[in-house]
Amino acid sequence: MSGPYAVPRTAPIAIAPKPPRFPPSRQSSIHLDSFPGIRTGFDSPDSDLVSGFSALPCEACLNRRSECSMGEDEESCVACLVAGTECTLVDSPPPRKRKLNGDLEASSSKRSSPGRSDIRRRRHHQQSLSYTTASSSLIEDMANFGGPTLLKRTLGLQADRYSQYIGPTTDFEPSLINLSPFDPHDESLLARGTLRRVSDNDTFLLLPDRNTPGYEHVSNDVDEIENLVAPHGRKLIDLYFRVVHPAFPVIQKGVFIEKYERSHREFSPPVLAAIYILAINWWEHSDELANLPRPNVRELERLVRTTLADAMYRPKLSTIQAGLLLSQRPEGDQWAPTAQLVAIGQELGLHLDCSHWKIPPWERGLRKRLAWALYMQDKWGALVHGRPSHIFAPNWAVQPLNGNDFPDVEWDENDVEERLETERGRILFGQMVKLSQILAEILETFYTLQASHAAANAGAQATQLILSLAKPIQLKLKEWYSGLPGIVRMDSTFQSSLNQPHRLSSIGYLHLAYFATEITLHRRIIRSMDASTTAAASTSSSPSPVATGINLNPNNGGVDPYIQHICRSAAKARLISAMDFVNRLTPSHLRSFWYFASKTNFALIGTFGSLLWATSPGREEAEWYRRRLGEYRWTLSVSSRPGEGSKALLTDFAMGMLDISAGLLKKLPEKPLLSRSGSAVDIDAARRQSLLALGGTGDSGGTGAGAVNGRGSGLSMGGGFGSVGSGLDGFGGMHSAEASGMQSPLSEESGSEEDDEEMEEEGGVYGNFSATAGMAGMAGMARMAD
């Protein structure tokens, strides 16, 4: 047994219980630099180790340079047991060091030649210690790396096999699977492939990569990708982990860098290309790269399309990573690839609860992060493309993220700013997941075909139906925002961003997503009022309200005018807050990483303003929205991000959509002039009539059921659709006006003082505005120059 010996990969070792955590100073990646080719895929070792033990490898394992682990019979190691060979020991093996966490060394002293039984007892004792002390992670880590032997325990990142989840309705009958002769390591070799059981209820089929299309080109493809960026590959990777990774942690940073330092061939071609393509968007942000010519991005994109298509035949977690990263490009989002990623994720079992699977703990955390990133991609893709979502709650069992789902240390312990940025990014990612769940509820409640039919069938009562469904979701949004940690609030980071312009901050995409979620909810309310008015007009002898877009006659069966007033005032406040947020973005925000949906979310603000303009009851209000949208377009025109010239402008898409909307709004019929006094009297009379009908006092300062806007307990509407206008909790509440942490701007060309006083009374969204920072300041100076 003096030469290398190939061992069939059929029986990986069992995973030891995870030891208790230790301080970060004792945690790092395992180093196996002396073993070329080991650790392919994204194998992130769990790094919870203390001082180790003296290893006594058998001769075969020493020659193979693999970990020697004792088998169940206590007579042979696992490798020799599977290979069916004799397990013999070397009397005096040469001294060697096994680097573990940077300081773990095996004993280098020469060992005597005791009797074989004594040696077995010693080896078994040492092996037992490895399973009962903190050193147990060594066996698990070696199982993760394994090299050419059977010691691979990952499920979704193996170098030469890919996995397929066996669902309950496939040709594999679950009862028969349980009858299969699984070995102690939960694998069973069949003619079709190898079964891998990860829990009592979840089983996968493992298949070889070599039988899939394009497998023979993998090495050449990854070489070509690396050559396109050479000699700047490492600098681009550093850029990626500095700019993108903190806010979108779908890669194991420590393992990625460690593998890259050994060889770029250890990576799946599409994920390496995706990281390079994203990082190139911040080429000028690196002092070392700024004055150098950029790599050929078009050729990188061609290669990534080809290699990703091949990788889908042998899907792994790295395939999901590549697809998610490519979707974050300024022009990378498409709906069809999202559907493919969701399908691949389901094949890999990402929709399942892996909390207790028999896989390494680090892989469980990575799976959860990727699952929620895929969930966000699906939900925000459904919003921005207006398509049905592919992920539904009945088939989603992924548990919420927690701190253990992220790597222990991903920063230089001497760099306080890097640690703070990493922690902020993890909180940012987790809060975006929670917000995406609220968005999913909005889409499912209001924007499915079934929901649309239900609202249409409600006729003139559509608004009441919509409000009854919207109330609990609005409260969830309020609770989400009020519970935001200070580290990701705009108001707490605004000044620090100005003082440190070199430190990019991606929290802008979270707050923009919040406004997009609010707008998505209020768009449905405003639409329902227009639909209810039209439905009421069709059964009434009163003049058609289509020309004005609002029903001012409370006797024609449409929406109560006071409820309309409250809902439109709340919608107006959301629009002002969103525009103010964009005004306050600084270069530190705009030049950072933005989530793929952000360009459409910017556009949704303008779309919402156009909707309010189109449905305005009179010419004065319509003119107010026209001016506001003009100011918003100016703000967008001075907001940009670094990248490939004009194509990389973050706000180009939003400006284009504003121009289209403006063209369509020119075709609106001319709206009537509504005098301030007349409209105020009409609204006040309608309010009193509504309150009296509902048992209220009709007194704006009262404390009965009809009091609104913090003056009382809220307007309690009949029909079981909740309360409206109850201060912060109702649709008259302005809690979202505080979302940017700042006051809203007061336009020089805004409507009358009465308009502004009414808005202030409705929720205090107006206030003194000083355009001294961010895009507001730039826009103001540009106006003065003109």
ZADOMAR-427527 format. One record per residue (C-alpha): residue in three letters; x, y, z. Coordinates in steps of 0.25 Angstrom, whole numbers, padded with zeros to 4 digits, always signed. Each point is the difference from the previous one (the first is absolute). Layout:
ALAXYZ/...
This chain:
MET+0000+0000+0000/SER+0011+0010-0004/GLY-0007+0007-0011/PRO-0013+0008-0002/TYR-0013-0008+0002/ALA-0014+0004-0006/VAL-0011-0003+0010/PRO-0014+0000-0005/ARG-0009+0011+0006/THR-0011-0007+0006/ALA+0001+0002+0015/PRO+0003+0013+0006/ILE+0003+0001+0015/ALA-0011+0004+0010/ILE+0000+0014+0005/ALA+0004+0003+0014/PRO-0008+0009+0009/LYS+0004+0014-0001/PRO+0009+0005+0011/PRO-0003+0013+0008/ARG+0004+0013-0006/PHE+0013+0007+0004/PRO+0005+0014-0001/PRO+0003+0005-0015/SER+0015+0000+0004/ARG+0000-0015-0001/GLN-0009-0001-0012/SER+0006+0000-0014/SER+0000-0009-0013/ILE+0007-0013+0000/HIS+0013+0001-0009/LEU+0003-0012-0009/ASP+0010+0007-0010/SER+0008-0013+0000/PHE-0011-0007-0007/PRO-0002+0005-0014/GLY-0014-0002-0005/ILE-0007-0002+0013/ARG-0013+0008+0003/THR-0007+0002-0012/GLY-0013+0007-0001/PHE-0004+0010+0011/ASP+0003-0008+0012/SER+0000+0009+0012/PRO+0006-0007+0012/ASP-0006+0001+0014/SER+0011+0006+0008/ASP-0003-0003+0014/LEU+0013-0007+0005/VAL+0010+0000+0011/SER+0013-0007+0002/GLY+0000-0013-0007/PHE+0006-0014+0001/SER+0011-0008-0005/ALA-0004-0007-0012/LEU+0005-0015-0004/PRO-0003-0002-0014/CYS+0000-0013-0007/GLU+0010-0003-0011/ALA-0011+0001-0011/CYS-0005+0013+0005/LEU+0014+0006+0001/ASN+0003-0004-0014/ARG-0013+0006-0005/ARG+0002+0012+0009/SER-0014-0001+0005/GLU-0006+0000+0014/CYS+0000-0013+0007/SER-0013-0002+0008/MET-0003-0013+0008/GLY-0011-0009-0005/GLU-0012-0006+0008/ASP+0008-0013+0002/GLU+0011+0007+0007/GLU+0010-0008-0008/SER+0001+0008-0013/CYS-0001+0014-0004/VAL-0012+0004-0009/ALA+0008+0001-0012/CYS+0006-0014+0001/LEU-0013-0006+0005/VAL-0007+0005-0013/ALA+0011-0004-0009/GLY+0001-0014+0006/THR+0015+0001+0003/GLU+0008-0002+0012/CYS+0002+0012+0009/THR+0015+0000+0005/LEU+0007+0011+0008/VAL+0014+0006-0003/ASP+0010-0002+0011/SER+0006+0013-0001/PRO-0007+0010-0009/PRO+0007+0012-0004/PRO-0003+0013+0008/ARG-0011+0008-0006/LYS-0008+0012+0004/ARG-0015+0000-0002/LYS-0004+0015-0001/LEU-0013+0002+0007/ASN-0005+0014+0004/GLY+0014+0005-0003/ASP+0006-0007+0012/LEU-0004-0014+0002/GLU+0012-0009-0002/ALA+0001-0015+0001/SER+0011-0006+0008/SER+0013-0001-0008/SER+0007-0009+0010/LYS+0003-0014-0004/ARG-0009-0011+0005/SER+0005-0013+0004/SER-0006-0013-0005/PRO-0010-0006+0010/GLY-0009-0012-0002/ARG-0011+0001-0010/SER-0011-0001+0011/ASP+0006+0011+0008/ILE+0001+0009-0013/ARG-0015-0003-0003/ARG-0004+0004+0014/ARG+0008+0013-0001/ARG-0005+0003-0014/HIS-0015-0003+0005/HIS+0002+0008+0012/GLN+0005+0012-0008/GLN-0011-0002-0010/SER-0010+0000+0012/LEU+0006+0013+0005/SER-0002+0006-0013/TYR-0015-0002+0001/THR-0001+0004+0014/THR+0008+0013+0001/ALA+0001+0012-0008/SER+0010-0006-0010/SER-0012-0008-0006/SER-0001+0010-0011/LEU+0013-0005-0006/ILE-0007-0013-0004/GLU-0011+0008-0006/ASP+0009+0010-0007/MET+0008-0011-0006/ALA-0013-0006-0005/ASN-0004+0013-0006/PHE+0014+0000-0008/GLY+0002-0015-0002/GLY+0008+0002-0013/PRO-0001-0013-0009/THR-0005-0009+0012/LEU-0014-0002+0006/LEU+0001+0010+0011/LYS-0009+0010-0007/ARG-0012+0004+0009/THR-0006+0012-0007/LEU-0013-0002-0008/GLY-0001+0012-0009/LEU+0015+0003-0003/GLN+0007-0013-0003/ALA+0011+0001-0011/ASP-0005-0012-0008/ARG-0014-0003+0003/TYR-0013+0008+0000/SER-0013-0002+0008/GLN-0014-0001-0004/TYR-0011+0001+0011/ILE-0010-0012+0000/GLY-0014+0005+0002/PRO-0012-0007+0005/THR-0006-0003-0013/THR+0011-0004-0009/ASP+0003-0015-0005/PHE+0008-0002+0013/GLU-0010-0005+0010/PRO+0003+0006+0014/SER-0003-0013+0007/LEU+0009-0008-0009/ILE+0011+0010+0002/ASN-0001-0002+0015/LEU+0002-0015-0003/SER+0013+0002-0008/PRO+0013-0005+0007/PHE+0006+0013+0005/ASP+0014-0001+0005/PRO+0004+0007+0013/HIS+0003+0013-0008/ASP-0014+0001-0005/GLU+0003-0004-0015/SER-0005-0011-0008/LEU+0006-0004-0014/LEU-0011-0003-0010/ALA+0001-0003-0015/ARG-0005+0014-0003/GLY+0008+0007+0010/THR+0004+0002+0014/LEU-0011+0003+0010/ARG+0004+0010+0011/ARG-0010+0001+0012/VAL+0002+0013+0008/SER-0012-0002+0009/ASP-0011-0009+0003/ASN-0009+0006-0011/ASP+0010+0006-0010/THR+0008-0008-0010/PHE+0009+0004-0012/LEU+0005-0007-0012/LEU+0015+0002-0002/LEU+0004-0001-0015/PRO+0014+0002-0006/ASP+0004+0013-0007/ARG+0008-0007-0011/ASN-0013-0004-0007/THR-0005+0014-0002/PRO+0001+0009-0013/GLY+0012+0009+0000/TYR+0007-0007+0012/GLU+0013-0002-0008/HIS+0001+0015-0003/VAL-0001+0005+0015/SER+0015+0001+0001/ASN+0002+0008-0013/ASP-0012+0009+0003/VAL+0005+0004+0014/ASP+0014+0002-0006/GLU-0005+0009-0011/ILE-0008+0008+0010/GLU+0012+0003+0009/ASN+0008+0004-0012/LEU-0010+0010-0004/VAL+0002+0008+0013/ALA+0015-0004+0002/PRO+0008+0006+0007/HIS-0011+0007+0008/GLY-0008-0012+0005/ARG+0003+0001+0014/LYS-0002+0015+0000/LEU-0014-0002-0006/ILE-0003-0010+0011/ASP+0004+0010+0011/LEU-0009+0010-0006/TYR-0011-0010+0000/PHE+0001-0003+0014/ARG+0002+0014+0004/VAL-0012+0006-0008/VAL-0010-0011-0003/HIS+0002-0011+0010/PRO-0004+0007+0013/ALA-0014+0004-0005/PHE-0002-0013-0007/PRO+0007-0012+0007/VAL-0002-0012-0009/ILE+0015-0004+0000/GLN+0009-0006+0010/LYS+0010+0011+0000/GLY+0012-0007+0008/VAL-0001-0013-0008/PHE-0001+0007-0013/ILE+0012+0008+0002/GLU+0008-0012+0006/LYS-0004-0008-0013/TYR+0004+0011-0009/GLU+0013+0001+0006/ARG+0003-0014-0004/SER-0007-0001-0014/HIS-0011+0006-0007/ARG-0003-0013-0006/GLU-0007-0004+0013/PHE-0012+0008-0003/SER-0012-0002-0009/PRO+0002+0009-0012/PRO-0013+0008+0000/VAL+0001+0004+0015/LEU+0015+0005-0003/ALA-0005+0008-0012/ALA-0012+0005+0007/ILE+0009+0006+0011/TYR+0009+0007-0010/ILE-0011+0006-0008/LEU-0007+0006+0012/ALA+0014+0005+0006/ILE+0003+0007-0013/ASN-0011+0010+0002/TRP+0008+0006+0011/TRP+0013+0000-0008/GLU+0003+0014+0002/HIS-0002-0002+0015/SER+0013-0007+0001/ASP+0012+0009+0000/GLU+0008-0011-0006/LEU-0009-0002-0012/ALA-0007+0013-0003/ASN+0011+0004-0010/LEU+0001-0013-0007/PRO-0008-0006-0011/ARG-0012-0008+0004/PRO-0001-0015-0004/ASN-0009-0004-0011/VAL-0014-0001+0007/ARG-0007-0004-0012/GLU+0008-0013-0002/LEU-0001-0002+0015/GLU-0015+0000-0001/ARG+0000-0009-0012/LEU+0008-0010+0008/VAL-0009+0001+0012/ARG-0012-0003-0008/THR+0006-0012-0006/THR+0006-0006+0012/LEU-0013+0003+0009/ALA-0008-0007-0010/ASP+0009-0012+0001/ALA+0000+0001+0015/MET-0015-0002+0000/TYR+0002-0014-0004/ARG+0008-0003+0012/PRO-0006+0010+0010/LYS+0007+0003+0013/LEU-0001+0012+0010/SER+0011+0007-0008/THR-0010+0000-0012/ILE-0010+0008+0009/GLN+0011+0009+0004/ALA+0004+0003-0014/GLY-0015+0003-0004/LEU-0003+0009+0011/LEU+0013+0008-0002/LEU-0003+0002-0015/SER-0014+0005+0003/GLN+0006+0011+0008/ARG+0007+0007-0012/PRO-0006+0013-0005/GLU-0006-0007-0012/GLY+0000-0014+0005/ASP-0014-0002+0005/GLN-0009-0009-0008/TRP-0012-0008+0004/ALA+0002-0013-0007/PRO+0014-0002+0007/THR-0007+0002+0013/ALA-0009-0011-0003/GLN+0011-0009-0003/LEU+0007+0003+0013/VAL-0012-0003+0008/ALA-0001-0013-0007/ILE+0014-0003+0002/GLY-0001+0004+0015/GLN-0012-0010+0002/GLU+0009-0011-0007/LEU+0010+0003+0011/GLY-0010+0000+0011/LEU+0002+0015+0003/HIS-0015+0001+0003/LEU+0001-0010+0012/ASP+0004+0002+0014/CYS+0014-0005+0001/SER+0002+0004+0015/HIS+0002-0015+0004/TRP+0006-0006-0012/LYS+0012-0009+0001/ILE+0009+0010-0008/PRO+0011+0009+0006/PRO-0005+0012+0008/TRP+0006+0010-0009/GLU-0008-0006-0012/ARG-0013+0002+0007/GLY+0003+0015+0002/LEU+0004+0001-0014/ARG-0012-0007-0005/LYS-0009+0009+0008/ARG+0006+0013-0005/LEU-0001-0005-0014/ALA-0014-0004+0002/TRP-0004+0014+0005/ALA+0008+0007-0011/LEU-0008-0009-0010/TYR-0013+0004+0007/MET+0003+0014-0001/GLN+0004-0001-0015/ASP-0013-0007-0003/LYS-0009+0010+0008/TRP+0006+0013-0005/GLY+0001-0006-0014/ALA-0015-0002+0001/LEU-0002+0014+0004/VAL+0009+0007-0011/HIS-0004-0009-0011/GLY-0015-0001+0004/ARG+0000-0015-0001/PRO-0005-0011+0009/SER+0010-0005+0011/HIS+0005-0014+0000/ILE+0002-0002+0015/PHE-0012-0002+0008/ALA-0001-0001+0015/PRO-0006-0014+0001/ASN+0013-0006-0007/TRP+0010+0009+0008/ALA+0006-0006+0013/VAL+0013+0009+0001/GLN+0002+0005+0014/PRO+0003+0014+0003/LEU+0014+0005+0000/ASN+0008+0001+0013/GLY+0015+0004+0003/ASN+0004-0015-0001/ASP-0003+0000-0015/PHE+0011+0010-0003/PRO+0015-0003+0001/ASP+0006+0003+0013/VAL+0011+0009-0004/GLU+0001+0007-0014/TRP+0008+0012+0003/ASP+0014+0005+0005/GLU-0001+0000+0015/ASN+0008+0012+0000/ASP-0009+0008-0009/VAL-0012+0005+0008/GLU-0006+0007-0013/GLU+0000-0013-0007/ARG-0006-0008+0011/LEU-0011+0011+0001/GLU-0003-0001-0015/THR-0001-0015+0001/GLU-0010+0001+0012/ARG-0008+0011-0007/GLY+0000-0009-0013/ARG-0006-0012+0007/ILE-0011+0008+0007/LEU-0003+0007-0013/PHE-0001-0014-0007/GLY-0009-0005+0011/GLN-0009+0012+0001/MET-0002-0001-0016/VAL-0004-0014+0002/LYS-0011+0004+0010/LEU-0004+0011-0009/SER-0001-0009-0012/GLN-0010-0009+0008/ILE-0009+0012+0002/LEU+0001+0003-0014/ALA-0004-0015-0003/GLU-0012+0002+0008/ILE-0004+0012-0008/LEU+0002-0006-0013/GLU-0008-0012+0004/THR-0011+0008+0007/PHE-0002+0010-0011/TYR+0007-0003-0013/THR-0004-0015-0003/LEU-0011-0003-0011/GLN-0009-0005+0011/ALA+0002+0013+0009/SER-0003+0008-0013/HIS-0013-0007-0003/ALA-0004+0001+0015/ALA+0002+0015-0001/ALA-0007+0001-0013/ASN-0012-0008+0005/ALA-0001+0009+0012/GLY-0004+0012-0009/ALA-0003+0013+0008/GLN+0005-0007+0013/ALA+0014-0003-0006/THR+0007+0011+0008/GLN-0006-0005+0013/LEU+0004-0014-0004/ILE+0014+0005-0003/LEU+0001+0008+0013/SER-0004-0012+0008/LEU+0011-0008-0006/ALA+0011+0011+0001/LYS-0002+0004+0014/PRO+0008-0012+0006/ILE+0011+0001-0010/GLN+0002+0015+0002/LEU+0001-0003+0015/LYS+0011-0010-0003/LEU+0007+0010-0009/LYS+0000+0010+0012/GLU+0005-0010+0009/TRP+0011-0004-0009/TYR+0005+0014-0002/SER-0001+0004+0015/GLY+0008-0013+0003/LEU+0012+0003-0009/PRO+0013+0000+0007/GLY+0007+0013+0001/ILE+0012-0005-0008/VAL-0009-0001-0013/ARG-0008+0013+0002/MET+0002+0012-0009/ASP+0000+0010+0010/SER+0011-0006+0008/THR+0010-0002-0011/PHE-0003+0012-0008/GLN+0011+0009+0006/SER+0010-0011+0001/SER-0002-0003-0014/LEU+0003+0015-0004/ASN+0013+0000+0009/GLN+0005-0013-0006/PRO-0003+0000-0015/HIS+0010-0011-0002/ARG-0009-0010+0008/LEU-0012-0004-0009/SER-0013-0003+0007/SER-0010-0009-0007/ILE-0012+0003+0010/GLY-0006+0008-0010/TYR-0006-0012-0008/LEU-0007-0005+0013/HIS-0007+0014+0002/LEU-0003+0001-0014/ALA-0006-0014+0000/TYR-0009+0004+0012/PHE-0006+0012-0008/ALA-0002-0009-0012/THR-0008-0010+0010/GLU-0008+0012+0005/ILE-0003+0005-0013/THR-0004-0014-0005/LEU-0010+0000+0011/HIS-0006+0014-0002/ARG+0000-0002-0015/ARG-0011-0010+0002/ILE-0008+0008+0009/ILE+0000+0012-0010/ARG-0004-0009-0011/SER-0011-0006+0008/MET-0006+0014+0002/ASP+0000+0003-0015/ALA-0006-0014-0003/SER-0011+0002+0011/THR-0003+0014-0005/THR-0002-0005-0014/ALA-0008-0012+0005/ALA-0009+0009+0008/ALA-0002+0010-0012/SER-0005-0011-0009/THR-0012-0002+0009/SER-0002+0014+0003/SER-0007+0012-0007/SER+0011+0009+0004/PRO+0010+0006-0010/SER+0012-0010-0003/PRO+0012+0002+0009/VAL+0009-0006-0010/ALA+0005+0014-0004/THR+0004+0004+0014/GLY+0004-0014+0005/ILE-0007+0002+0013/ASN-0014-0001+0005/LEU-0004+0012+0008/ASN-0015-0003+0002/PRO-0002-0009+0012/ASN-0014-0004-0004/ASN+0004-0007-0013/GLY+0005-0013+0007/GLY+0015+0003-0003/VAL+0011+0001+0011/ASP-0003+0010+0011/PRO+0007+0013-0003/TYR+0006+0001+0014/ILE+0006-0014-0001/GLN+0005+0004-0014/HIS+0006+0013+0006/ILE+0007-0008+0011/CYS+0006-0011-0010/ARG+0005+0010-0010/SER+0006+0009+0011/ALA+0007-0012+0005/ALA+0005-0004-0014/LYS+0005+0014-0002/ALA+0008-0001+0012/ARG+0006-0013-0004/LEU+0004+0007-0013/ILE+0006+0012+0006/SER+0008-0009+0010/ALA+0006-0008-0011/MET+0004+0012-0009/ASP+0006+0006+0012/PHE+0008-0013+0003/VAL+0006+0000-0014/ASN+0003+0015+0002/ARG+0009-0004+0012/LEU+0008-0011-0007/THR+0015+0004+0000/PRO+0011-0005-0009/SER+0004-0010+0011/HIS-0014-0006-0002/LEU-0001+0001-0015/ARG+0014-0006-0003/SER-0003-0012+0009/PHE-0006-0014-0004/TRP-0015+0001-0003/TYR-0009-0012+0000/PHE-0005-0003-0014/ALA-0014+0005+0002/SER+0005+0014+0004/LYS-0001+0006-0014/THR-0015-0004-0001/ASN-0002+0004+0014/PHE+0005+0014-0004/ALA-0010+0000-0011/LEU-0012-0005+0008/ILE+0001+0013+0008/GLY-0002+0008-0013/THR-0011-0010-0004/PHE-0007+0002+0013/GLY+0000+0015-0002/SER-0005-0001-0014/LEU-0012-0008+0006/LEU-0003+0010+0010/TRP+0001+0011-0011/ALA-0010-0008-0009/THR-0010-0002+0011/SER+0000+0014+0006/PRO-0014+0006+0002/GLY+0004+0014-0005/ARG+0010+0008-0008/GLU+0007+0006+0012/GLU+0004-0014+0006/ALA+0004-0005-0014/GLU+0009+0012-0002/TRP+0006-0003+0013/TYR+0004-0014-0003/ARG+0005+0005-0014/ARG+0010+0009+0007/ARG+0004-0010+0010/LEU+0003-0011-0011/GLY+0008+0011-0008/GLU+0009+0002+0013/TYR+0001-0015+0002/ARG+0005-0002-0014/TRP+0011+0011+0002/THR+0004-0007+0013/LEU+0002-0013-0008/SER+0008+0007-0011/VAL+0011+0003+0010/SER+0000-0014+0006/SER+0009-0010-0006/ARG+0009-0012+0003/PRO+0014-0004-0005/GLY+0001-0009-0011/GLU+0000-0001-0015/GLY-0003+0014-0004/SER-0015+0004-0002/LYS-0005-0014+0000/ALA+0004-0001+0015/LEU-0009+0011+0004/LEU-0008-0005+0012/THR-0012+0010-0003/ASP+0000-0001-0015/PHE-0012-0010+0000/ALA-0008+0009+0010/MET+0002+0012-0009/GLY-0004-0007-0012/MET-0013-0005+0006/LEU-0003+0014+0005/ASP+0001+0005-0014/ILE-0009-0011-0005/SER-0011+0003+0011/ALA+0001+0015-0003/GLY-0003-0003-0014/LEU-0012-0008+0004/LEU-0005+0010+0010/LYS-0001+0011-0011/LYS-0012-0008-0006/LEU-0008+0002+0013/PRO-0013+0008-0001/GLU+0001+0013+0006/LYS-0004+0000+0015/PRO-0009+0010+0006/LEU+0004+0011+0009/LEU-0004-0002+0014/SER+0000+0012+0009/ARG+0007-0002+0014/SER-0012+0005+0008/GLY-0010-0009-0008/SER+0009-0013+0001/ALA+0003+0003+0014/VAL-0015+0001+0003/ASP-0004-0012-0008/ILE+0011-0008+0008/ASP-0004+0005+0013/ALA-0015-0003-0002/ALA+0003-0014-0005/ARG+0009-0002+0012/ARG-0011+0004+0010/GLN-0010-0009-0008/SER+0009-0012+0000/LEU+0003+0001+0015/LEU-0015+0003+0004/ALA-0004-0013-0009/LEU+0010-0008+0008/GLY-0004+0005+0014/GLY+0011+0011+0001/THR-0001+0014+0005/GLY+0004+0006-0013/ASP+0009+0009+0009/SER+0015+0001-0006/GLY+0005+0002+0014/GLY-0009-0011+0006/THR+0004-0013+0007/GLY-0011-0009-0006/ALA+0001-0011-0010/GLY+0001+0010-0011/ALA+0012+0008+0004/VAL+0012-0001-0009/ASN+0014+0004-0002/GLY+0004-0002+0015/ARG-0012+0008+0005/GLY-0007-0012+0005/SER-0001-0015-0001/GLY-0001-0001-0015/LEU-0011-0001-0011/SER-0006-0013+0002/MET-0006-0004-0013/GLY-0012-0010-0001/GLY+0000-0013-0008/GLY+0012-0006+0007/PHE+0011+0007-0007/GLY+0008+0006+0011/SER+0003+0014+0004/VAL+0005+0011-0009/GLY+0006+0013+0003/SER+0004-0003+0015/GLY+0013+0007+0001/LEU+0012-0008-0002/ASP-0008-0013-0002/GLY-0009+0004-0011/PHE+0001+0004-0014/GLY-0001+0014+0004/GLY+0013-0002+0009/MET+0013+0005-0005/HIS+0010-0009+0006/SER+0006-0003-0013/ALA+0003+0015-0001/GLU+0011-0003+0010/ALA+0006-0011-0008/SER+0012+0008-0005/GLY+0002+0006+0013/MET-0001+0014-0005/GLN-0011+0010-0003/SER-0006+0002-0014/PRO+0004+0011-0010/LEU-0009+0012-0002/SER+0000+0003-0015/GLU+0001+0014-0004/GLU-0011-0003-0010/SER-0009-0008+0009/GLY-0015+0002+0001/SER-0006+0011+0009/GLU+0003+0002+0015/GLU-0014-0007+0003/ASP+0005-0012-0007/ASP+0012-0001+0008/GLU-0007+0003+0013/GLU-0010-0011-0003/MET+0011-0010-0002/GLU+0007+0004+0013/GLU-0013-0002+0007/GLU-0002-0013-0006/GLY+0013-0005+0005/GLY+0011+0010+0001/VAL+0008-0004-0012/TYR+0004+0014-0004/GLY+0010+0008+0008/ASN+0012+0009-0002/PHE+0009-0005-0011/SER+0015+0003-0002/ALA+0006-0005-0012/THR+0014-0001+0005/ALA+0003-0014-0003/GLY-0002-0012-0010/MET-0007+0001-0013/ALA-0009+0011+0005/GLY+0012+0010+0002/MET+0005-0003-0014/ALA-0014+0002-0006/GLY-0001+0013+0007/MET+0013+0005-0005/ALA-0003-0004-0014/ARG-0013+0007+0000/MET+0007+0013+0005/ALA+0010-0002-0011/ASP-0011-0001-0011/
